[in-house]
Amino acid sequence: MIRVAVVGTGGIAGVCHLPALRAQAHRAEVVAVADVDRARAAVFAREHGIPSFHGSVAELLDQARPDVVHLCTPPGGHAVQAIECLKSGAWVWIEKPACRSLAEWDAITAAEGPGYASVVSQHRFGSGARHLREIAPLLGRPVAALCVTAWFRDHDYFQVPWRGRFRTEGGGPTVGHAIHQMDVMLSVLGDWTEVSAMTATLDRDVEYEDVAMATVRFASGALASVATSLLSRREESYLRFDFTGASVELRHLYGYRNEDWTATTDLWQPPDDVPSSHEAQLSVLLDAYEKNERPPMSARQGRQALELATGIYASAHRRRPVTRAELTPDDPFYHRLDGGAWTS
Ligand SMILES: NC(=O)c1ccc[n+]([C@@H]2O[C@H](COP(=O)([O-])OP(=O)(O)OC[C@H]3O[C@@H](n4cnc5c(N)ncnc54)[C@H](O)[C@@H]3O)[C@@H](O)[C@H]2O)c1
């Protein structure tokens, strides 16, 4: 059995990670949990029948010796905690956003071996997205795409202490919410070369944007429009891919099935119906663990959407297009998504 531990026993751990792990009970067992709030970890362990709980990552790694750690803590701590897990030899599956900057991601990746670090990006793994990636080469050239995250988060949502600030949350909806849609888009369209963006803080008391609009040019020549809002009363996640031979669209909110996709081609025949869920990605991650192979959403793949988010923040700040090539360690946005202006 693969020995799994969960760090951070808040919302996402209970709602998504434990159900996904239960579906893998034939090959994975949850041996321990940890939370800085030790009492919360204790309640979580009792509720889910987990044998041990701990008050810190170090204590958990030392005493439970897990093979795989699910990191479900707020983003501000992800890099340090992920590196701690990797140094113990464990694999780590990090909730999105993986960390606060490309610098942190590159540090995480550099700490790999023998374990790997992979980012949660569950919408890459539903059968619809997988099928689209398979048939995309048969649909002609990609020419246009729309990537819309029209979500609503009320004022109370931002009262959680780690939300609302670059330092603790990493960034705004570009990196925290739209990253799901951007990652699916990038998984289909590949490398981007240039982005031009505007962001605004219009109705929430936060340090970052609550609305962002961007235009992206891909290496293939295709153009995409990325629209992100946390102020949209009618919520929707929408992706549209126009190839020279077909249009493919996906409309859903927080998770899709095959029925949420439409396409103008007979080639659209997804063979099964795997919902986009933590379970879908965990299954692939554990396959990789069993084969001791690099998992999906690690290294370069895990970096893709964070890189586009970095370009969006840099372009909005500089009021000019930003190329992917300029996001090197010499660029302040490589180190922090606010370009160096953390105020709290
Ligand atoms: N993939 C998705 O669809 C999805 C959805 C929601 C949230 N998330 C992500 O999941 C992560 C957690 O979000 P949440 O909503 O569960 O947050 P939460 O605040 O409900 O839970 C976080 C937990 O981590 C604990 N914690 C904080 N610092 C810690 C530390 N140093 N060591 C151990 N425990 C610590 C907190 O006490 C809390 O119990 C975030 O990165 C968030 O963006 C992902």
The ligand as an ORCA input file, in Angstrom:
! r2SCAN-3c Opt
* xyz 0 1
  N      -8.268     22.474     -6.713
  C      -9.321     23.192     -6.360
  O     -10.343     23.211     -7.049
  C      -9.269     24.002     -5.094
  C     -10.454     24.501     -4.529
  C     -10.359     25.204     -3.320
  C      -9.120     25.440     -2.732
  N      -7.983     24.969     -3.343
  C      -6.652     25.230     -2.756
  O      -6.446     24.420     -1.598
  C      -5.573     25.095     -0.677
  C      -6.255     25.163      0.688
  O      -7.495     25.817      0.554
  P      -8.694     25.568      1.607
  O      -9.862     26.267      1.031
  O      -8.784     24.135      1.964
  O      -8.126     26.403      2.855
  P      -8.561     26.305      4.404
  O      -8.202     27.600      5.006
  O      -9.965     25.784      4.497
  O      -7.607     25.143      4.964
  C      -6.215     25.298      5.068
  C      -5.749     24.501      6.275
  O      -4.325     24.543      6.319
  C      -3.933     24.729      7.679
  N      -2.578     25.279      7.719
  C      -2.201     26.576      7.533
  N      -0.858     26.663      7.628
  C      -0.386     25.415      7.884
  C       0.905     24.880      8.093
  N       2.003     25.653      8.061
  N       1.018     23.550      8.360
  C      -0.078     22.752      8.411
  N      -1.332     23.224      8.230
  C      -1.481     24.533      7.960
  C      -5.001     25.629      8.254
  O      -5.024     25.572      9.682
  C      -6.267     25.074      7.615
  O      -6.831     24.017      8.382
  C      -5.286     26.461     -1.297
  O      -4.078     26.422     -2.001
  C      -6.448     26.657     -2.268
  O      -6.151     27.513     -3.352
  C      -8.045     24.253     -4.479
*
